[in-house]
Amino acid sequence: MMDLNLIITKDIEWLGQQDVTIPEPLFTSKKYVKYLEELATKSPPLFFCHLYNIYFSHIAGGQVIARKVSEKLLEGKELAICKWPGDPEELLKGMRDKLNALAQHWSRDEKNKCLKETSKCFMYMGTIIRLTIMR
């Protein structure tokens, strides 16, 4: 199992050695982190909705974006956060299978709430992406 904090820390340290200024987290990012922490304790099904959407976006579109960033900004260096331990399609299938197995135990109401929560996930992620691009 990957230790995400260690991976991100490794990338941030490397970027710092390249004279790249690491900005402070945006208010929107902090707000989203707090929201996810609350969901993780109050409603695991809603948290898993965000987990899946973020995981999917990083594997699917993230690979293309990471390659472009690596080529154009990092002189070919691939950040550790962009490396996946296996075939992306298999990883997505594994995640989907695990979440579907969990969801079998959720009530219809919880499943409906998850469908509605997806729009919040896209809203938060869209806002963070827009703010990142505008920086």
N, CA, C and O of each residue as an XYZ file, in Angstrom:
540
protein
N       0.840     -1.186      0.000
C       0.000      0.000      0.000
C       0.882      1.246      0.000
O       1.864      1.318      0.740
N       0.535      2.210     -0.818
C       1.313      3.440     -0.919
C       1.006      4.363      0.262
O      -0.139      4.472      0.702
N       2.041      5.016      0.760
C       1.853      6.042      1.775
C       1.800      7.374      1.033
O       2.833      7.936      0.667
N       0.589      7.868      0.817
C       0.386      9.062      0.003
C       1.103     10.278      0.566
O       1.658     11.071     -0.196
N       1.103     10.440      1.878
C       1.812     11.580      2.481
C       3.298     11.540      2.165
O       3.901     12.568      1.858
N       3.888     10.350      2.240
C       5.308     10.197      1.947
C       5.590     10.511      0.477
O       6.588     11.160      0.163
N       4.731     10.062     -0.407
C       4.899     10.304     -1.845
C       4.809     11.792     -2.150
O       5.649     12.333     -2.869
N       3.800     12.451     -1.609
C       3.628     13.882     -1.854
C       4.799     14.665     -1.255
O       5.314     15.590     -1.883
N       5.213     14.299     -0.054
C       6.339     14.969      0.594
C       7.601     14.835     -0.261
O       8.353     15.797     -0.417
N       7.829     13.646     -0.811
C       8.991     13.409     -1.673
C       8.961     14.349     -2.885
O       9.980     14.948     -3.231
N       7.806     14.477     -3.523
C       7.679     15.362     -4.684
C       7.878     16.826     -4.302
O       8.549     17.567     -5.020
N       7.305     17.243     -3.186
C       7.438     18.643     -2.751
C       8.896     18.959     -2.430
O       9.393     20.031     -2.774
N       9.585     18.019     -1.767
C      11.004     18.224     -1.479
C      11.801     18.371     -2.771
O      12.646     19.260     -2.872
N      11.547     17.517     -3.758
C      12.255     17.601     -5.034
C      11.977     18.936     -5.717
O      12.896     19.575     -6.229
N      10.713     19.358     -5.727
C      10.370     20.640     -6.348
C      11.077     21.792     -5.638
O      11.543     22.730     -6.284
N      11.156     21.723     -4.322
C      11.849     22.751     -3.551
C      13.325     22.839     -3.907
O      13.902     23.926     -3.893
N      13.938     21.707     -4.227
C      15.343     21.683     -4.633
C      15.538     22.277     -6.033
O      16.662     22.591     -6.424
N      14.462     22.427     -6.771
C      14.533     22.971     -8.125
C      14.250     24.471     -8.133
O      14.013     25.049     -9.194
N      14.272     25.097     -6.977
C      13.961     26.525     -6.840
C      12.537     26.841     -7.283
O      12.267     27.918     -7.815
N      11.639     25.903     -7.060
C      10.226     26.122     -7.345
C       9.578     26.570     -6.041
O       9.718     25.903     -5.015
N       8.880     27.677     -6.076
C       8.199     28.163     -4.887
C       6.937     27.330     -4.680
O       6.083     27.240     -5.562
N       6.839     26.738     -3.523
C       5.668     25.932     -3.179
C       4.660     26.854     -2.502
O       4.911     27.335     -1.397
N       3.523     27.106     -3.148
C       2.545     28.025     -2.562
C       1.820     27.396     -1.377
O       1.738     26.174     -1.252
N       1.309     28.244     -0.528
C       0.475     27.783      0.577
C      -0.836     27.240     -0.011
O      -1.289     27.713     -1.053
N      -1.438     26.258      0.649
C      -2.727     25.747      0.145
C      -3.770     26.865      0.094
O      -3.825     27.728      0.970
N      -4.575     26.825     -0.931
C      -5.645     27.806     -1.094
C      -6.751     27.547     -0.082
O      -6.926     26.424      0.390
N      -7.495     28.597      0.244
C      -8.629     28.468      1.157
C      -9.586     27.386      0.656
O     -10.084     26.578      1.441
N      -9.838     27.376     -0.648
C     -10.765     26.393     -1.224
C     -10.269     24.970     -0.994
O     -11.058     24.073     -0.700
N      -8.968     24.766     -1.126
C      -8.395     23.435     -0.904
C      -8.550     23.019      0.557
O      -8.916     21.881      0.855
N      -8.269     23.948      1.455
C      -8.409     23.658      2.884
C      -9.865     23.333      3.229
O     -10.146     22.438      4.026
N     -10.774     24.074      2.614
C     -12.208     23.849      2.848
C     -12.606     22.448      2.379
O     -13.367     21.751      3.050
N     -12.084     22.047      1.220
C     -12.405     20.723      0.690
C     -11.820     19.624      1.574
O     -12.479     18.612      1.812
N     -10.599     19.807      2.061
C      -9.980     18.829      2.954
C     -10.827     18.672      4.218
O     -11.088     17.555      4.664
N     -11.248     19.788      4.782
C     -12.076     19.737      5.995
C     -13.394     18.998      5.713
O     -13.848     18.184      6.517
N     -13.989     19.298      4.567
C     -15.239     18.642      4.178
C     -15.036     17.132      4.052
O     -15.864     16.354      4.526
N     -13.942     16.715      3.418
C     -13.660     15.287      3.263
C     -13.418     14.607      4.609
O     -13.862     13.480      4.828
N     -12.714     15.294      5.508
C     -12.476     14.741      6.847
C     -13.793     14.533      7.587
O     -13.983     13.522      8.263
N     -14.699     15.499      7.453
C     -16.012     15.370      8.099
C     -16.806     14.217      7.491
O     -17.424     13.433      8.211
N     -16.786     14.116      6.157
C     -17.509     13.025      5.498
C     -16.968     11.663      5.913
O     -17.733     10.722      6.124
N     -15.651     11.561      6.030
C     -15.030     10.279      6.371
C     -15.541      9.747      7.702
O     -15.661      8.535      7.884
N     -15.841     10.644      8.630
C     -16.335     10.199      9.933
C     -17.859     10.120      9.987
O     -18.413      9.252     10.662
N     -18.536     11.022      9.278
C     -19.999     11.085      9.370
C     -20.725     10.216      8.337
O     -21.793      9.674      8.621
N     -20.150     10.086      7.151
C     -20.830      9.347      6.095
C     -19.827      8.701      5.138
O     -19.528      9.253      4.079
N     -19.316      7.542      5.513
C     -18.365      6.863      4.630
C     -18.862      6.701      3.182
O     -18.063      6.872      2.261
N     -20.139      6.381      2.942
C     -20.565      6.276      1.535
C     -20.343      7.567      0.738
O     -19.924      7.516     -0.419
N     -20.619      8.713      1.349
C     -20.407      9.979      0.644
C     -18.914     10.259      0.454
O     -18.506     10.799     -0.574
N     -18.111      9.894      1.437
C     -16.664     10.038      1.301
C     -16.153      9.179      0.144
O     -15.335      9.635     -0.655
N     -16.632      7.945      0.053
C     -16.182      7.049     -1.012
C     -16.561      7.563     -2.393
O     -15.879      7.268     -3.375
N     -17.633      8.322     -2.474
C     -18.016      8.942     -3.742
C     -16.894      9.882     -4.203
O     -16.513      9.865     -5.373
N     -16.375     10.687     -3.298
C     -15.279     11.607     -3.619
C     -14.000     10.819     -3.927
O     -13.288     11.118     -4.885
N     -13.725      9.811     -3.099
C     -12.535      8.996     -3.302
C     -12.515      8.422     -4.716
O     -11.507      8.521     -5.416
N     -13.616      7.829     -5.130
C     -13.654      7.214     -6.459
C     -13.475      8.258     -7.558
O     -12.702      8.045     -8.492
N     -14.170      9.368     -7.459
C     -14.070     10.395     -8.502
C     -12.667     10.983     -8.598
O     -12.166     11.223     -9.697
N     -12.038     11.214     -7.461
C     -10.672     11.747     -7.468
C      -9.704     10.698     -8.018
O      -8.845     11.006     -8.843
N      -9.852      9.474     -7.556
C      -8.998      8.370     -8.013
C      -9.126      8.201     -9.526
O      -8.125      8.100    -10.236
N     -10.360      8.174    -10.006
C     -10.604      8.006    -11.436
C      -9.991      9.152    -12.238
O      -9.340      8.919    -13.256
N     -10.196     10.376    -11.786
C      -9.683     11.521    -12.548
C      -8.154     11.541    -12.576
O      -7.558     11.937    -13.578
N      -7.523     11.119    -11.493
C      -6.059     11.101    -11.472
C      -5.491     10.005    -12.357
O      -4.451     10.195    -12.988
N      -6.152      8.877    -12.410
C      -5.661      7.799    -13.272
C      -5.974      8.108    -14.729
O      -5.100      7.974    -15.585
N      -7.187      8.513    -15.024
C      -7.599      8.721    -16.415
C      -6.964      9.977    -17.010
O      -6.015      9.876    -17.787
N      -7.459     11.124    -16.666
C      -6.937     12.372    -17.219
C      -5.615     12.776    -16.621
O      -4.820     13.457    -17.270
N      -5.369     12.374    -15.411
C      -4.140     12.758    -14.726
C      -2.887     12.261    -15.415
O      -1.856     12.932    -15.380
N      -2.957     11.102    -16.037
C      -1.795     10.556    -16.728
C      -1.379     11.445    -17.898
O      -0.192     11.686    -18.119
N      -2.364     11.922    -18.634
C      -2.094     12.794    -19.777
C      -1.525     14.128    -19.298
O      -0.535     14.619    -19.839
N      -2.154     14.705    -18.289
C      -1.699     15.985    -17.743
C      -0.293     15.846    -17.157
O       0.560     16.702    -17.390
N      -0.046     14.781    -16.402
C       1.266     14.567    -15.788
C       2.360     14.465    -16.844
O       3.449     15.012    -16.665
N       2.081     13.775    -17.931
C       3.061     13.640    -19.009
C       3.395     15.001    -19.618
O       4.561     15.309    -19.864
N       2.357     15.817    -19.862
C       2.565     17.150    -20.442
C       3.363     18.040    -19.486
O       4.290     18.729    -19.912
N       3.012     18.030    -18.208
C       3.731     18.830    -17.213
C       5.181     18.379    -17.140
O       6.093     19.206    -17.104
N       5.394     17.071    -17.119
C       6.745     16.536    -17.065
C       7.583     17.008    -18.248
O       8.725     17.437    -18.082
N       7.007     16.924    -19.434
C       7.732     17.325    -20.649
C       8.010     18.825    -20.687
O       9.125     19.247    -20.994
N       7.002     19.620    -20.375
C       7.107     21.067    -20.568
C       7.727     21.820    -19.400
O       8.379     22.844    -19.604
N       7.534     21.326    -18.177
C       7.977     22.092    -17.009
C       9.053     21.415    -16.163
O       9.799     22.091    -15.455
N       9.137     20.103    -16.231
C      10.031     19.388    -15.310
C      11.179     18.672    -16.011
O      11.811     17.787    -15.435
N      11.444     19.057    -17.251
C      12.541     18.469    -18.029
C      12.487     16.942    -18.047
O      13.521     16.277    -17.976
N      11.293     16.398    -18.143
C      11.116     14.954    -18.237
C      10.982     14.226    -16.917
O      10.691     13.030    -16.913
N      11.184     14.901    -15.794
C      11.072     14.268    -14.475
C       9.612     13.891    -14.226
O       8.709     14.711    -14.398
N       9.397     12.651    -13.823
C       8.044     12.199    -13.490
C       7.901     12.228    -11.971
O       8.678     11.598    -11.254
N       6.908     12.959    -11.491
C       6.674     13.047    -10.049
C       6.158     11.714     -9.520
O       5.440     10.994    -10.213
N       6.529     11.398     -8.292
C       6.125     10.134     -7.674
C       4.601     10.011     -7.580
O       4.056      8.915     -7.703
N       3.916     11.139     -7.361
C       2.458     11.112     -7.216
C       1.774     10.678     -8.511
O       0.611     10.275     -8.497
N       2.497     10.760     -9.633
C       1.925     10.407    -10.933
C       2.215      8.963    -11.340
O       1.777      8.520    -12.402
N       2.942      8.236    -10.516
C       3.278      6.841    -10.835
C       2.249      5.922    -10.188
O       1.903      6.086     -9.018
N       1.772      4.966    -10.952
C       0.768      4.034    -10.453
C       1.358      2.637    -10.403
O       2.050      2.221    -11.332
N       1.088      1.902     -9.313
C       1.679      0.568     -9.150
C       0.913     -0.507     -9.933
O       0.341     -1.428     -9.349
N       0.912     -0.374    -11.244
C       0.218     -1.365    -12.061
C      -0.490     -0.726    -13.235
O      -0.350      0.467    -13.503
N      -1.249     -1.545    -13.922
C      -1.997     -1.098    -15.084
C      -3.170     -0.217    -14.651
O      -4.002     -0.653    -13.854
N      -3.252      1.020    -15.163
C      -4.332      1.920    -14.745
C      -5.742      1.335    -14.928
O      -6.605      1.520    -14.069
N      -5.971      0.642    -16.029
C      -7.299      0.057    -16.248
C      -7.633     -0.993    -15.185
O      -8.766     -1.066    -14.709
N      -6.650     -1.792    -14.824
C      -6.858     -2.811    -13.794
C      -7.068     -2.164    -12.422
O      -7.886     -2.626    -11.627
N      -6.326     -1.099    -12.156
C      -6.493     -0.390    -10.882
C      -7.897      0.194    -10.762
O      -8.531      0.093     -9.712
N      -8.378      0.805    -11.845
C      -9.738      1.363    -11.829
C     -10.775      0.270    -11.633
O     -11.721      0.429    -10.861
N     -10.591     -0.842    -12.338
C     -11.538     -1.961    -12.199
C     -11.529     -2.471    -10.756
O     -12.585     -2.745    -10.185
N     -10.332     -2.598    -10.168
C     -10.234     -3.059     -8.788
C     -10.938     -2.117     -7.824
O     -11.652     -2.561     -6.925
N     -10.735     -0.806     -8.012
C     -11.397      0.189     -7.159
C     -12.913      0.111     -7.327
O     -13.657      0.117     -6.346
N     -13.354      0.039     -8.559
C     -14.789     -0.022     -8.839
C     -15.403     -1.274     -8.203
O     -16.470     -1.205     -7.593
N     -14.724     -2.416     -8.348
C     -15.223     -3.670     -7.765
C     -15.321     -3.580     -6.240
O     -16.299     -4.035     -5.648
N     -14.304     -2.991     -5.613
C     -14.313     -2.873     -4.151
C     -15.432     -1.945     -3.674
O     -16.120     -2.242     -2.697
N     -15.607     -0.826     -4.368
C     -16.673      0.097     -3.964
C     -18.051     -0.498     -4.224
O     -18.973     -0.287     -3.436
N     -18.200     -1.235     -5.315
C     -19.482     -1.896     -5.579
C     -19.797     -2.930     -4.503
O     -20.950     -3.081     -4.100
N     -18.772     -3.640     -4.040
C     -18.977     -4.615     -2.964
C     -19.415     -3.912     -1.679
O     -20.302     -4.393     -0.974
N     -18.792     -2.774     -1.379
C     -19.206     -2.000     -0.204
C     -20.637     -1.490     -0.358
O     -21.437     -1.557      0.575
N     -20.943     -0.982     -1.545
C     -22.249     -0.359     -1.788
C     -23.398     -1.362     -1.688
O     -24.544     -0.958     -1.492
N     -23.122     -2.630     -1.816
C     -24.186     -3.634     -1.682
C     -24.845     -3.573     -0.312
O     -25.992     -3.988     -0.145
N     -24.118     -3.057      0.659
C     -24.627     -2.992      2.029
C     -25.257     -1.640      2.369
O     -25.741     -1.444      3.484
N     -25.251     -0.714      1.417
C     -25.819      0.601      1.647
C     -27.304      0.599      1.340
O     -27.773     -0.133      0.469
N     -28.031      1.422      2.062
C     -29.472      1.557      1.819
C     -29.698      2.311      0.507
O     -28.787      2.948     -0.022
N     -30.918      2.228     -0.002
C     -31.260      2.968     -1.224
C     -31.067      4.472     -0.999
O     -30.631      5.193     -1.897
N     -31.398      4.932      0.210
C     -31.239      6.347      0.544
C     -29.767      6.756      0.475
O     -29.446      7.814     -0.068
N     -28.863      5.922      1.025
C     -27.430      6.229      0.974
C     -26.932      6.260     -0.475
O     -26.129      7.119     -0.838
N     -27.402      5.335     -1.288
C     -27.010      5.306     -2.698
C     -27.490      6.557     -3.436
O     -26.761      7.121     -4.253
N     -28.706      6.981     -3.147
C     -29.232      8.202     -3.775
C     -28.435      9.430     -3.349
O     -28.162     10.316     -4.158
N     -28.063      9.474     -2.070
C     -27.245     10.590     -1.579
C     -25.883     10.605     -2.265
O     -25.339     11.671     -2.550
N     -25.335      9.421     -2.528
C     -24.043      9.339     -3.229
C     -24.156      9.915     -4.638
O     -23.253     10.612     -5.103
N     -25.247      9.627     -5.305
C     -25.437     10.172     -6.653
C     -25.458     11.697     -6.612
O     -24.865     12.356     -7.466
N     -26.148     12.254     -5.613
C     -26.192     13.713     -5.475
C     -24.833     14.278     -5.069
O     -24.478     15.386     -5.470
N     -24.079     13.531     -4.285
C     -22.779     13.990     -3.798
C     -21.771     14.136     -4.933
O     -20.834     14.929     -4.837
N     -21.960     13.384     -5.990
C     -21.040     13.458     -7.128
C     -20.933     14.880     -7.664
O     -19.847     15.311     -8.050
N     -22.036     15.608     -7.693
C     -21.980     16.982     -8.194
C     -21.115     17.858     -7.281
O     -20.438     18.764     -7.767
N     -21.127     17.605     -5.970
C     -20.269     18.360     -5.047
C     -18.801     18.042     -5.318
O     -17.945     18.926     -5.275
N     -18.527     16.795     -5.593
C     -17.153     16.393     -5.900
C     -16.651     17.157     -7.119
O     -15.553     17.713     -7.096
N     -17.450     17.185     -8.184
C     -17.052     17.896     -9.394
C     -16.934     19.404     -9.148
O     -16.063     20.062     -9.716
N     -17.810     19.944     -8.302
C     -17.748     21.371     -7.997
C     -16.434     21.708     -7.291
O     -15.731     22.637     -7.690
N     -16.105     20.949     -6.238
C     -14.872     21.202     -5.498
C     -13.651     21.029     -6.391
O     -12.776     21.894     -6.423
N     -13.588     19.926     -7.108
C     -12.421     19.669     -7.953
C     -12.315     20.700     -9.078
O     -11.214     21.146     -9.404
N     -13.435     21.078     -9.667
C     -13.427     22.089    -10.720
C     -12.915     23.426    -10.218
O     -12.148     24.103    -10.904
N     -13.337     23.804     -9.026
C     -12.889     25.064     -8.433
C     -11.380     25.024     -8.188
O     -10.676     25.985     -8.498
N     -10.894     23.941     -7.644
C      -9.459     23.818     -7.375
C      -8.657     23.862     -8.672
O      -7.615     24.515     -8.733
N      -9.122     23.188     -9.687
C      -8.424     23.195    -10.982
C      -8.401     24.596    -11.583
O      -7.363     25.057    -12.057
N      -9.559     25.277    -11.561
C      -9.606     26.643    -12.107
C      -8.662     27.572    -11.361
O      -7.955     28.365    -11.983
N      -8.641     27.484    -10.041
C      -7.762     28.346     -9.255
C      -6.284     28.009     -9.501
O      -5.434     28.899     -9.508
N      -5.995     26.752     -9.697
C      -4.626     26.329     -9.971
C      -4.157     26.863    -11.316
O      -3.024     27.329    -11.441
N      -5.009     26.798    -12.304
C      -4.670     27.272    -13.643
C      -4.488     28.790    -13.649
O      -3.616     29.299    -14.353
N      -5.290     29.515    -12.881
C      -5.229     30.979    -12.874
C      -4.047     31.517    -12.095
O      -3.713     32.693    -12.244
N      -3.402     30.709    -11.273
C      -2.268     31.178    -10.453
C      -1.118     31.607    -11.291
O      -0.090     32.026    -10.759
